[in-house]
């Protein structure tokens, strides 16, 4: 399967495929057992991820929080605050 086709099927499954391409991709999937299986696999994977009810590990949450705080702090340069973000 070509990468573009795989990306289109993934986007169709997760709802991010642009509406302009939706019908064409759906027609291709409907006409191909191989593409239909690929779409079904994507839908199963997406549903499995949605059913996970586990929070992110504490270490990861802490690292993200530190990164966010660091990003929000102003950077100082010679002569004042660097506000070029």
C-alpha positions as a LaTeX table, in Angstrom:
\begin{tabular}{lrrr}
\hline
Residue & $x$ (\AA) & $y$ (\AA) & $z$ (\AA) \\
\hline
Unk1 & 0.00 & 0.00 & 0.00 \\
Unk2 & 1.32 & 3.43 & $-0.89$ \\
Unk3 & 2.06 & 5.89 & 1.90 \\
Unk4 & $-0.44$ & 8.39 & 0.58 \\
Unk5 & $-3.18$ & 5.76 & 0.60 \\
Unk6 & $-2.25$ & 4.65 & 4.12 \\
Unk7 & $-2.34$ & 8.27 & 5.33 \\
Unk8 & $-5.74$ & 8.79 & 3.69 \\
Unk9 & $-7.16$ & 5.68 & 5.35 \\
Unk10 & $-5.77$ & 6.73 & 8.71 \\
Unk11 & $-7.25$ & 10.20 & 8.30 \\
Unk12 & $-10.59$ & 8.70 & 7.24 \\
Unk13 & $-10.60$ & 6.53 & 10.36 \\
Unk14 & $-9.75$ & 9.32 & 12.79 \\
Unk15 & $-11.98$ & 11.91 & 11.16 \\
Unk16 & $-9.22$ & 14.26 & 10.03 \\
Unk17 & $-9.59$ & 13.63 & 6.29 \\
Unk18 & $-10.71$ & 16.82 & 4.51 \\
Unk19 & $-14.32$ & 16.61 & 3.40 \\
Unk20 & $-13.27$ & 17.24 & $-0.21$ \\
Unk21 & $-11.42$ & 13.87 & $-0.26$ \\
Unk22 & $-13.78$ & 11.91 & 2.01 \\
Unk23 & $-16.11$ & 10.52 & $-0.64$ \\
Unk24 & $-13.31$ & 9.55 & $-3.05$ \\
Unk25 & $-11.35$ & 7.71 & $-0.37$ \\
Unk26 & $-14.48$ & 5.98 & 0.90 \\
Unk27 & $-15.27$ & 4.80 & $-2.65$ \\
Unk28 & $-11.75$ & 3.37 & $-3.00$ \\
Unk29 & $-12.07$ & 1.58 & 0.34 \\
Unk30 & $-15.49$ & 0.21 & $-0.61$ \\
Unk31 & $-14.05$ & $-1.24$ & $-3.81$ \\
Unk32 & $-11.03$ & $-2.94$ & $-2.25$ \\
Unk33 & $-11.09$ & $-5.70$ & 0.36 \\
Unk34 & $-7.46$ & $-4.89$ & 1.22 \\
Unk35 & $-8.23$ & $-1.22$ & 1.87 \\
Unk36 & $-11.39$ & $-2.15$ & 3.78 \\
Unk37 & $-9.31$ & $-4.37$ & 6.09 \\
Unk38 & $-6.80$ & $-1.56$ & 6.58 \\
Unk39 & $-9.60$ & 0.84 & 7.51 \\
Unk40 & $-11.07$ & $-1.69$ & 9.94 \\
Unk41 & $-7.65$ & $-2.12$ & 11.59 \\
Unk42 & $-7.34$ & 1.64 & 11.98 \\
Unk43 & $-10.82$ & 1.90 & 13.50 \\
Unk44 & $-10.06$ & $-0.92$ & 15.97 \\
Unk45 & $-6.79$ & 0.76 & 16.98 \\
Unk46 & $-8.47$ & 4.14 & 17.44 \\
Unk47 & $-11.21$ & 2.60 & 19.58 \\
Unk48 & $-8.63$ & 0.77 & 21.71 \\
Unk49 & $-6.79$ & 4.02 & 22.34 \\
Unk50 & $-10.01$ & 5.83 & 23.22 \\
Unk51 & $-10.89$ & 3.12 & 25.74 \\
Unk52 & $-7.63$ & 3.53 & 27.62 \\
Unk53 & $-8.33$ & 5.17 & 30.92 \\
Unk54 & $-4.80$ & 5.45 & 32.23 \\
Unk55 & $-3.33$ & 8.83 & 33.09 \\
Unk56 & 0.08 & 9.78 & 31.77 \\
Unk57 & 2.94 & 8.75 & 34.07 \\
Unk58 & 3.80 & 11.29 & 36.76 \\
Unk59 & 7.32 & 11.74 & 35.41 \\
Unk60 & 5.97 & 12.65 & 31.98 \\
Unk61 & 3.41 & 15.09 & 33.40 \\
Unk62 & 6.14 & 16.74 & 35.52 \\
Unk63 & 8.45 & 17.08 & 32.51 \\
Unk64 & 5.69 & 18.65 & 30.42 \\
Unk65 & 4.87 & 21.06 & 33.24 \\
Unk66 & 8.54 & 22.10 & 33.58 \\
Unk67 & 8.81 & 22.60 & 29.83 \\
Unk68 & 5.64 & 24.70 & 29.76 \\
Unk69 & 6.85 & 26.88 & 32.65 \\
Unk70 & 10.26 & 27.32 & 31.01 \\
Unk71 & 8.64 & 28.28 & 27.72 \\
Unk72 & 6.42 & 30.87 & 29.41 \\
Unk73 & 9.31 & 32.56 & 31.27 \\
Unk74 & 10.73 & 35.65 & 29.53 \\
Unk75 & 14.22 & 35.34 & 28.14 \\
Unk76 & 16.66 & 38.01 & 29.16 \\
Unk77 & 19.27 & 39.34 & 26.79 \\
Unk78 & 21.77 & 42.15 & 27.11 \\
Unk79 & 19.73 & 45.30 & 27.48 \\
Unk80 & 16.33 & 43.86 & 28.38 \\
Unk81 & 13.81 & 41.13 & 27.68 \\
Unk82 & 13.90 & 39.24 & 24.40 \\
Unk83 & 10.27 & 39.20 & 23.26 \\
Unk84 & 10.87 & 37.66 & 19.82 \\
Unk85 & 8.94 & 34.41 & 20.11 \\
\hline
\end{tabular}
